Amino acid sequence: MSELLLFQAVAEEGSFTRAARKLGRAQSGISQAITSLKKRIGVPLLARTTRNVRPTEAGKHLLKSLNPALRLIEDGLTELKEARSGVAGTPTREGDPQRAPFHLTNARRSGFTTSGCVENRP
């Protein structure tokens, strides 16, 4: 699982233990991943106390850009899954002008092919 997803879970849960329980992962593995992310970025992302964990200013900044990006990825995966199962329509998020939904029919019109893809049409 991505270090960024683990960081997001810990920051949202306010606890390595709760994040580990929520994700079904070992707490030590999550802690190692967060340490690795911290080393890669070069700044602390979480501040630990004896009672909780909270994002640092750098962590808050990362979360601010990370959450919308992960939502877009999740929306795209959902849309592809629905297109594969023959569900019509495109999910949109009101008030989010930056969202550019991926349309399979538009991709075909633009010259993309579906060779090797399985279409599930009724």
C-alpha positions in Angstrom: 0.0 0.0 0.0 1.3 3.5 -0.8 3.1 5.4 1.9 0.8 8.3 1.1 -2.4 6.3 1.8 -0.9 5.1 5.0 0.0 8.7 6.0 -3.5 9.8 5.2 -5.0 7.1 7.3 -2.8 7.9 10.3 -3.5 11.6 10.0 -7.2 11.1 9.7 -7.4 8.6 12.6 -5.0 10.5 14.8 -3.4 7.2 15.8 -1.2 4.6 14.3 -3.1 1.9 16.2 -6.5 3.0 14.9 -5.1 3.4 11.4 -3.6 -0.1 11.5 -6.9 -1.5 12.8 -8.8 0.3 10.1 -6.5 -0.9 7.3 -5.9 -4.4 8.6 -2.1 -3.8 8.7 0.6 -4.1 11.3 1.2 -0.9 13.3 5.0 -1.4 12.9 4.7 -1.6 9.2 2.7 1.6 9.0 5.3 3.3 11.3 8.1 2.2 9.0 6.3 3.4 5.9 5.7 6.9 7.5 9.4 7.0 8.5 10.4 6.2 5.0 8.1 8.9 3.6 9.5 11.4 6.1 13.1 10.6 4.9 12.1 10.8 1.3 10.4 14.2 1.7 12.9 15.5 4.2 10.4 17.0 6.7 8.4 15.6 9.6 4.8 15.1 8.6 3.3 13.9 11.9 3.8 15.1 15.5 3.4 12.4 18.1 2.3 12.8 21.7 1.6 10.1 24.3 -2.1 10.3 23.4 -2.3 11.0 19.7 -0.7 11.9 16.4 -1.4 15.0 14.5 -0.1 16.4 11.2 2.6 19.0 11.3 2.2 22.1 9.1 4.0 20.2 6.3 1.7 17.3 6.9 -1.4 19.5 6.7 -0.1 20.9 3.4 0.4 17.4 2.0 -3.1 16.3 3.1 -4.6 19.4 1.5 -3.3 18.3 -1.9 -3.4 14.6 -1.3 -7.1 14.2 -0.5 -8.5 15.7 -3.7 -6.0 13.7 -5.8 -6.9 10.4 -4.1 -10.6 11.2 -4.6 -10.1 11.8 -8.3 -8.2 8.5 -8.6 -11.0 6.7 -6.7 -13.7 8.3 -8.9 -11.8 7.3 -12.0 -11.5 3.7 -10.9 -15.2 3.6 -10.0 -16.1 5.0 -13.4 -13.9 2.4 -15.2 -15.5 -0.4 -13.1 -19.0 0.9 -13.9 -18.2 1.2 -17.6 -16.9 -2.4 -17.6 -20.1 -3.6 -16.0 -22.3 -1.7 -18.5 -23.5 1.0 -16.1 -24.4 4.1 -18.0 -23.5 7.6 -16.9 -20.5 9.5 -15.6 -20.1 10.4 -11.9 -19.5 14.1 -11.4 -18.7 16.1 -8.3 -20.6 19.4 -8.2 -18.5 22.4 -7.4 -15.3 20.8 -8.7 -14.5 22.5 -12.0 -11.0 20.9 -12.1 -12.5 17.4 -12.4 -12.1 16.1 -16.0 -14.0 12.8 -16.2 -12.7 10.1 -18.4 -15.2 9.0 -21.0 -14.7 5.8 -22.9 -16.8 6.9 -25.8 -14.9 10.1 -26.2 -11.6 8.3 -26.0 -12.8 6.1 -28.9 -13.8 9.1 -30.9 -10.4 10.6 -30.3 -8.7 7.7 -32.0 -8.0 5.5 -29.0 -8.8 1.8 -29.6 -10.2 -0.8 -27.3 -8.3 -3.7 -28.7 -7.6 -6.1 -25.9 -10.4 -4.7 -23.8 -13.5 -6.5 -23.0 -16.7 -4.6 -23.4 -19.8 -5.7 -21.5 -22.8 -4.5 -23.3 -26.3 -5.7 -22.7 
